[in-house]
Amino acid sequence: MDESPLAELTERERQIVECVAAGDSNKEIGVQLGLSKKIVKHHRTNILQKLLVRNRFEAVLLAQSAWSER
């Protein structure tokens, strides 16, 4: 059985993906998680690289696909 692509993400990165999937902006994510907007953007960049996607939309689609397979 293949491991979920989300397995590569840290717990914080998973939290950020969940917030992005909920439609939250970087600023809103920062407020919710107690992070600066700059740190949120840094995590988001790492998420895109780890998931091998080009943008937030593709990351959310990949995450939702992985979540639906659970």
DOPAGU-512142 format. One record per atom (N, C-alpha, C): residue in one letter; atom name; x, y, z. Coordinates in pm, whole numbers, m for minus. Each point is the difference from the previous one (the first is absolute). Layout:
BEGIN
SITE  code  site    east   north      up
SITE     A    CA       X       Y       Z
...
% end
This chain:
BEGIN
SITE  code  site    east   north      up
SITE     M     N      84    m118       0
SITE     M    CA     m84     118       0
SITE     M     C      88     124       0
SITE     D     N     m26      93     m89
SITE     D    CA      78     123      m8
SITE     D     C     m33      91     117
SITE     E     N     102      69      47
SITE     E    CA     m18      94     109
SITE     E     C     m60     129     m55
SITE     S     N     m82      65      78
SITE     S    CA     m61     126     m40
SITE     S     C     107     106     m25
SITE     P     N     m20      84    m101
SITE     P    CA      96     108     m23
SITE     P     C       9      94     120
SITE     L     N    m107       6      78
SITE     L    CA       0      87     118
SITE     L     C      91     m51     110
SITE     A     N      44    m124      m9
SITE     A    CA      88     m57     101
SITE     A     C     134      73       5
SITE     E     N      38      64    m108
SITE     E    CA     125      75      m6
SITE     E     C      m8     131      78
SITE     L     N    m120      45      30
SITE     L    CA     m18     129      65
SITE     L     C      14      m9     151
SITE     T     N      49     110      60
SITE     T    CA       4       8     145
SITE     T     C    m142      24      51
SITE     E     N     m19     m14     129
SITE     E    CA    m132      25      60
SITE     E     C     m44     143     m28
SITE     R     N      90      96      12
SITE     R    CA     m34     141     m26
SITE     R     C     m39      20    m146
SITE     E     N      73     m64     m91
SITE     E    CA     m33      11    m142
SITE     E     C    m137     m60     m29
SITE     R     N     m34    m110      67
SITE     R    CA    m134     m60     m18
SITE     R     C    m108      96      50
SITE     Q     N      26      67     112
SITE     Q    CA     m96      97      52
SITE     Q     C     m22     111    m102
SITE     I     N     108      45     m62
SITE     I    CA     m10     109     m97
SITE     I     C     m77     m47    m124
SITE     V     N      24    m122     m45
SITE     V    CA     m75     m52    m115
SITE     V     C    m149      m5      33
SITE     E     N     m34     m42     121
SITE     E    CA    m141      m4      40
SITE     E     C     m61     140      m3
SITE     C     N      74      99      46
SITE     C    CA     m49     138      m1
SITE     C     C     m17      52    m143
SITE     V     N      98     m32     m85
SITE     V    CA     m10      41    m140
SITE     V     C    m122     m65     m64
SITE     A     N     m21    m127      30
SITE     A    CA    m116     m72     m55
SITE     A     C    m132      63      47
SITE     A     N       3      60     118
SITE     A    CA    m119      66      53
SITE     A     C     m19     139     m60
SITE     G     N      96      42     m83
SITE     G    CA     m12     129     m67
SITE     G     C      62     117      73
SITE     D     N      79     m28     103
SITE     D    CA      61     107      80
SITE     D     C     118      63     m72
SITE     S     N      16     130      18
SITE     S    CA     115      72     m55
SITE     S     C     122     m23      90
SITE     N     N     117      40     m50
SITE     N    CA     121     m13      82
SITE     N     C     m14      76     131
SITE     K     N     m59     118      m7
SITE     K    CA     m20      82     121
SITE     K     C     m92     m72      99
SITE     E     N    m110     m55     m50
SITE     E    CA     m94     m73      87
SITE     E     C      66    m123      60
SITE     I     N      79     m70     m79
SITE     I    CA      71    m119      50
SITE     I     C      97      41     110
SITE     G     N      72     108     m23
SITE     G    CA      93      50     100
SITE     G     C     m67      31     133
SITE     V     N    m114      67      m7
SITE     V    CA     m74      33     121
SITE     V     C     m45    m127      71
SITE     Q     N     m56     m94     m75
SITE     Q    CA     m50    m124      59
SITE     Q     C     110     m82      67
SITE     L     N     118      m4     m64
SITE     L    CA     109     m87      48
SITE     L     C     107      76      79
SITE     G     N     m18     130      16
SITE     G    CA      97      79      76
SITE     G     C     132      17     m73
SITE     L     N      m6      16    m132
SITE     L    CA     119      15     m83
SITE     L     C      m6     131     m77
SITE     S     N     117      49     m41
SITE     S    CA       0     118     m86
SITE     S     C     m40     m41    m142
SITE     K     N     m47      96     m76
SITE     K    CA     m37     m27    m139
SITE     K     C     121     m51     m79
SITE     K     N     117      51      32
SITE     K    CA     123     m41     m68
SITE     K     C      32    m148      28
SITE     I     N     m18     m42     123
SITE     I    CA      25    m141      36
SITE     I     C    m101     m90     m69
SITE     V     N    m124      42      m6
SITE     V    CA    m104     m78     m70
SITE     V     C      41     m18    m146
SITE     K     N      45     109     m62
SITE     K    CA      41      m7    m141
SITE     K     C     118     m95     m17
SITE     H     N      94       2      94
SITE     H    CA     115     m90      m5
SITE     H     C     m46    m146       7
SITE     H     N     m89     m29      95
SITE     H    CA     m54    m136      11
SITE     H     C     m73     m40    m128
SITE     R     N     m77      92     m56
SITE     R    CA     m74     m29    m122
SITE     R     C      93     m34    m115
SITE     T     N     110      72     m11
SITE     T    CA     101     m29    m103
SITE     T     C      55    m141      19
SITE     N     N      31     m36     124
SITE     N    CA      51    m135      29
SITE     N     C    m104    m107     m36
SITE     I     N    m126      29      29
SITE     I    CA    m108     m94     m30
SITE     I     C      m7     m26    m151
SITE     L     N       4     107     m78
SITE     L    CA      m7     m14    m146
SITE     L     C     116     m84     m52
SITE     Q     N     120      24      54
SITE     Q    CA     117     m76     m43
SITE     Q     C     m12    m148      38
SITE     K     N     m42     m27     122
SITE     K    CA     m12    m139      45
SITE     K     C    m108     m77     m75
SITE     L     N    m109      67     m34
SITE     L    CA    m110     m66     m70
SITE     L     C      17       0    m151
SITE     L     N     104      68     m48
SITE     L    CA      30      10    m143
SITE     L     C    m117      60     m78
SITE     V     N     m54     108      56
SITE     V    CA    m108      72     m66
SITE     V     C      43     145     m20
SITE     R     N     m76      71     m87
SITE     R    CA      40     136     m38
SITE     R     C     m72     111      76
SITE     N     N    m114     m32      61
SITE     N    CA     m75     107      66
SITE     N     C     m91     m57     109
SITE     R     N     m63      93      73
SITE     R    CA     m88     m38     111
SITE     R     C    m113     m91     m46
SITE     F     N     m56      31    m115
SITE     F    CA    m113     m76     m52
SITE     F     C      39    m147     m19
SITE     E     N     115     m24     m63
SITE     E    CA      45    m139     m22
SITE     E     C      30     m69     132
SITE     A     N      54      74      96
SITE     A    CA      29     m59     132
SITE     A     C    m129     m43      68
SITE     V     N    m102      83      m9
SITE     V    CA    m129     m32      62
SITE     V     C     m63    m122     m69
SITE     L     N       5      m4    m133
SITE     L    CA     m55    m116     m71
SITE     L     C      69    m128      41
SITE     L     N     132       4      10
SITE     L    CA      76    m118      41
SITE     L     C     m34     m41     141
SITE     A     N     m12      98      90
SITE     A    CA     m34     m28     139
SITE     A     C    m140     m59      10
SITE     Q     N     m95      59     m71
SITE     Q    CA    m137     m51       7
SITE     Q     C      m8    m142     m54
SITE     S     N      77     m29    m104
SITE     S    CA       5    m136     m53
SITE     S     C      55     m97     104
SITE     A     N     106      41      68
SITE     A    CA      60     m86     103
SITE     A     C     m96     m18     117
SITE     W     N     m70     107      39
SITE     W    CA     m94      m9     111
SITE     W     C    m117     m92     m34
SITE     S     N     m42       1    m125
SITE     S    CA    m114     m84     m39
SITE     S     C      36    m148      m6
SITE     E     N     129     m30     m10
SITE     E    CA      45    m139      m5
SITE     E     C      11     m63     137
SITE     R     N     m10      80     105
SITE     R    CA      12     m53     137
SITE     R     C    m115     m89      36
% end
